[in-house]
Amino acid sequence: MGDSSEHSVTPLYSQAIVQAAQRQGLVLPAELLAQLRPGQRVPLATQDALWDAFCAASSDPLAGLQLGLEMQIGHLDSVGMLLVTCDTFGEALEELVEYAPVVGDGGEFVLHSEGDQAFIDYQPHLRIRSAERVEAVLASMLSLTRWATGGRFQPSGIWFAHAPLAAPGEYHSLLGCPVHFNAGCNHLGFATDQLALPQIQANSALRDHLRQLADHNLAALGQHSLTADVQRLVRQHPRWGKERVAAELDLSGRHLNRRLGEEGLSFKNLRESVLQQMACRALHSDQRVAEIAEALGFSDEGAFVRAFRRWQGVTPARYKAGDGSAP
């Protein structure tokens, strides 16, 4: 399988892209397809190139969204079967948060609730075709959840951090639920009572077997990834700087930056991305701006306001009062 520390994706997910291209009569570069070897995980850099070639060959700006809606359980490796054999939708989401790296290292999931609403966040760390890939992830989550619950799942909406790639009405037509853009986060929302929805393929004996397989696969991958560990520590300790986070990971600050740099990332950008997501979420609550600024480790409210305006294009007050889009 190569270096277990290399960020990679299950070949089954890459196969979904190739199959979609074949159905649509799209031609992908032969030299790129030659890099996809049966049974071997696909390096994230190759997956980046595959996504770029697929989107470039397609005339549909919503190619990623369409791919997500066509995704099958089998394309998610053993984790796909694990998710659908869970007793409830809520249990499946907990397993998704834990075992998503088996599917791929393109991002991670976080489950949280606000009042009577729950959200499953997708937090990507992608450099190529990020918007299309985020749309594929959330569309597949919506489609497969509807299937797994026998059509009983009713989302309250989908939120995207990016601007629409096509007319917003096209999204609603394809997804069948409210869709929001420029939201500062990427998540699927639903009423908290839907966490108890039973799944039609629930099978506790098979679920336990698949969980053991997922544990084995996760261990073989050397997960969690450094990026995921950094994001987790920043969420838990938003005041921590590079040196404190590095020390927690038994690294020097310089080594941490070098390791992240190999993935095209930097600690500063990674930390700001997490803080942005946390800020947007907090602004949907009853917390005051000054309280949020302090919790996130800013020196004062003014510093937070300046940073937030740089991230979102609006002040925290305008974001809290409106839809989060730039003026």
C-alpha positions in Angstrom: 0.0 0.0 0.0 3.0 2.3 0.2 3.8 4.8 2.9 1.0 4.5 5.5 1.5 8.2 6.4 0.7 9.3 2.9 -2.7 10.9 2.6 -4.9 8.7 0.4 -8.4 7.7 -0.7 -10.0 4.3 -1.0 -9.8 3.1 -4.7 -13.6 2.5 -4.6 -14.3 6.2 -4.3 -11.9 6.9 -7.2 -13.7 4.2 -9.1 -17.0 6.1 -8.7 -15.5 9.1 -10.5 -14.2 6.9 -13.4 -17.6 5.2 -13.7 -19.4 8.5 -13.8 -17.1 9.7 -16.5 -17.8 6.5 -18.5 -21.6 6.9 -18.2 -21.4 10.5 -19.4 -19.0 9.7 -22.3 -16.2 11.8 -20.8 -12.6 11.0 -21.6 -10.1 11.1 -18.8 -6.3 11.2 -19.4 -5.0 7.6 -20.0 -1.8 8.3 -18.0 -4.0 9.3 -15.0 -6.2 6.2 -15.2 -3.0 4.1 -15.4 -2.1 5.3 -11.9 -5.3 3.7 -10.5 -4.3 0.2 -9.5 -6.9 -2.3 -8.4 -6.9 -2.8 -4.6 -4.4 0.0 -3.9 -5.3 3.2 -2.1 -5.1 6.3 -4.3 -2.7 9.1 -3.1 -4.6 12.3 -2.5 -2.5 14.1 -5.1 -3.7 11.6 -7.7 -7.3 12.0 -6.5 -6.9 15.8 -6.9 -5.8 15.3 -10.5 -8.7 12.9 -11.1 -11.3 15.4 -9.8 -9.7 18.2 -11.8 -9.8 16.1 -15.0 -13.4 15.0 -14.4 -14.7 18.5 -13.7 -12.8 19.9 -16.7 -14.2 17.3 -19.0 -17.8 17.9 -17.9 -19.9 20.8 -19.2 -22.0 20.6 -16.0 -21.0 23.0 -13.2 -22.8 20.7 -10.8 -20.8 17.6 -11.9 -19.7 17.1 -8.3 -23.2 17.4 -6.9 -24.6 15.0 -9.5 -21.8 12.5 -8.7 -22.7 12.6 -5.0 -26.3 11.9 -5.7 -25.3 8.8 -7.8 -22.8 7.5 -5.1 -23.4 4.0 -3.9 -22.7 2.5 -0.5 -20.0 0.3 -2.0 -18.0 3.3 -3.1 -17.4 4.1 0.6 -15.4 0.9 1.2 -16.3 -1.2 4.3 -17.4 2.0 6.1 -20.4 2.3 3.8 -21.7 -1.0 4.9 -20.9 -0.3 8.5 -23.0 2.9 8.3 -26.1 1.3 6.9 -26.1 -1.6 9.3 -26.2 0.7 12.3 -29.5 0.7 14.3 -30.2 4.4 14.0 -29.2 7.4 11.9 -27.5 8.9 14.9 -25.4 5.9 15.5 -24.4 5.9 11.8 -23.2 9.5 12.1 -21.1 8.7 15.1 -19.4 5.9 13.2 -18.9 8.2 10.2 -17.0 10.7 12.4 -14.7 8.0 13.7 -14.1 6.0 10.5 -14.2 8.6 7.7 -10.4 8.4 7.1 -10.9 4.8 5.8 -12.8 6.4 2.9 -10.4 9.2 2.4 -8.2 11.9 3.9 -9.9 14.8 2.1 -11.6 16.1 5.2 -13.3 15.2 8.5 -16.8 15.2 10.0 -18.0 16.8 13.2 -21.5 16.2 14.7 -23.0 19.0 16.8 -26.4 20.4 17.9 -27.9 23.8 18.5 -31.2 23.7 20.3 -33.6 21.4 18.5 -31.4 21.2 15.4 -28.4 18.9 14.7 -25.7 19.3 12.1 -23.1 17.0 10.6 -20.2 19.2 9.4 -17.8 18.4 6.7 -14.5 20.2 7.2 -12.4 19.8 4.0 -8.7 20.3 3.6 -8.7 20.2 -0.2 -6.8 22.4 -2.6 -8.2 21.2 -5.9 -11.9 21.5 -6.9 -12.9 22.0 -3.3 -16.4 23.3 -4.0 -17.3 20.4 -6.3 -15.9 17.8 -3.9 -17.7 19.3 -0.9 -20.9 19.2 -2.9 -20.3 15.6 -3.8 -19.8 14.7 -0.1 -22.9 16.4 1.2 -25.1 15.3 -1.7 -24.0 11.7 -1.2 -24.7 12.0 2.5 -28.2 13.3 1.9 -29.0 10.7 -0.8 -27.6 7.7 1.1 -29.3 8.8 4.4 -32.7 9.0 2.7 -32.1 5.5 1.3 -30.8 4.0 4.6 -33.9 5.4 6.5 -36.4 4.2 3.9 -37.1 7.7 2.8 -38.1 9.0 6.3 -35.1 11.4 6.7 -36.2 15.0 6.3 -33.3 17.5 6.2 -33.8 21.1 7.3 -31.2 22.2 4.8 -27.7 22.1 3.4 -25.2 24.9 4.0 -22.2 25.5 1.8 -19.2 27.7 2.6 -18.8 28.6 -1.1 -20.8 30.6 -3.6 -23.2 28.7 -5.9 -21.7 27.1 -8.9 -25.0 27.3 -10.8 -28.4 28.9 -10.3 -29.5 28.3 -6.7 -32.8 26.9 -8.0 -31.0 24.0 -9.6 -29.6 23.0 -6.3 -33.0 22.9 -4.7 -34.4 21.0 -7.6 -31.7 18.3 -7.4 -31.5 18.1 -3.6 -35.1 18.6 -2.6 -34.3 20.7 0.4 -33.3 24.3 1.3 -29.8 25.2 0.2 -27.7 28.1 1.7 -24.4 29.5 0.3 -21.5 31.6 1.6 -22.3 30.1 5.0 -18.8 29.8 6.5 -19.4 26.1 7.0 -20.4 23.0 5.1 -23.1 20.9 6.8 -26.3 19.0 6.6 -28.9 20.1 9.1 -31.9 18.2 10.5 -34.1 18.1 13.6 -32.4 16.4 16.6 -35.3 13.9 16.9 -34.3 12.4 13.6 -31.1 11.0 15.2 -33.4 8.2 16.5 -34.6 7.2 13.0 -34.3 3.5 12.5 -32.3 2.2 9.5 -33.9 -0.3 7.2 -30.6 -2.4 6.8 -29.9 -2.5 10.6 -28.0 -5.6 11.5 -26.1 -5.6 14.8 -24.1 -8.8 14.2 -22.8 -7.6 10.8 -22.3 -4.0 12.2 -20.0 -5.4 14.9 -18.0 -7.4 12.4 -17.6 -4.4 10.1 -16.6 -2.2 13.0 -13.7 -4.6 13.7 -12.7 -4.4 10.0 -12.9 -0.6 10.1 -10.7 -0.6 13.3 -8.1 -2.7 11.5 -8.2 -0.5 8.4 -7.9 2.6 10.5 -4.9 1.2 12.3 -3.2 0.2 9.1 -3.5 3.7 7.7 -1.8 5.2 10.7 -4.8 7.5 11.3 -5.7 10.0 12.4 -3.7 12.3 10.1 -1.6 15.1 11.3 -4.0 17.6 9.7 -6.9 16.1 11.6 -5.0 16.1 14.8 -4.1 19.7 14.5 -7.7 20.6 13.7 -8.9 18.6 16.7 -6.5 20.4 19.1 -7.4 23.8 17.8 -11.1 23.1 18.3 -10.4 21.9 21.8 -7.9 24.7 22.6 -8.5 27.7 20.3 -6.1 29.8 22.3 -3.2 27.5 21.7 -0.5 28.7 19.2 1.8 26.6 17.0 4.3 25.7 19.6 1.8 24.5 22.1 -0.1 22.4 19.6 3.3 21.0 18.3 4.3 20.1 21.8 1.1 18.2 22.3 1.9 16.2 19.2 5.5 15.6 20.3 6.9 17.8 17.5 8.8 21.0 17.4 7.0 24.0 15.9 9.4 23.9 12.9 8.8 20.2 12.3 5.0 20.7 12.5 5.2 23.4 9.9 7.4 21.3 7.7 5.1 18.3 7.9 2.0 20.5 7.1 3.9 22.1 4.3 4.4 18.8 2.6 0.6 18.7 2.4 0.4 22.2 1.0 -0.9 23.6 4.3 0.4 25.9 7.0 -0.5 26.0 10.7 -1.7 29.6 10.4 -4.1 28.8 7.6 -5.3 25.6 9.2 -5.9 27.3 12.6 -7.7 30.2 11.0 -9.9 27.8 9.0 -11.0 26.1 12.2 -11.5 29.4 14.1 -13.6 30.7 11.2 -15.9 27.6 11.4 -16.1 28.0 15.2 -16.9 31.7 14.9 -19.7 31.2 12.3 -21.3 28.5 14.5 -21.0 30.6 17.6 -22.6 33.6 15.9 -25.7 31.5 15.3 -26.1 31.1 19.1 -26.9 33.7 21.8 -23.3 34.4 22.6 -22.2 38.0 22.4 -19.4 39.0 19.9 -17.1 39.9 22.8 -17.6 36.5 24.4 -16.8 34.7 21.1 -13.7 36.8 20.6 -12.4 35.9 24.0 -13.3 32.2 23.7 -11.4 32.0 20.4 -8.3 33.6 21.8 -8.4 37.1 20.2 -6.7 39.9 22.1 -9.9 42.0 22.0 -13.2 42.3 20.1 -11.8 44.6 17.5 -9.1 42.0 16.5 -11.8 39.4 16.1 -14.0 41.7 14.0 -11.1 42.5 11.7 -10.3 38.8 11.3 -13.9 37.8 10.7 -14.4 40.5 8.1 -11.4 39.2 6.3 -12.8 35.6 6.4 -16.4 36.3 5.5 -16.5 39.8 3.9 -18.9 41.1 6.5 -18.8 42.0 10.2 -19.9 39.5 12.9 -22.9 41.7 13.6 -24.0 41.7 10.0 -23.4 38.0 9.7 -25.4 37.3 12.9 -28.3 39.5 11.5 -28.3 38.2 8.0 -27.5 35.2 5.8 -23.8 35.4 6.0 -23.2 36.6 2.4 -21.0 39.4 1.6 -22.6 42.8 1.0 
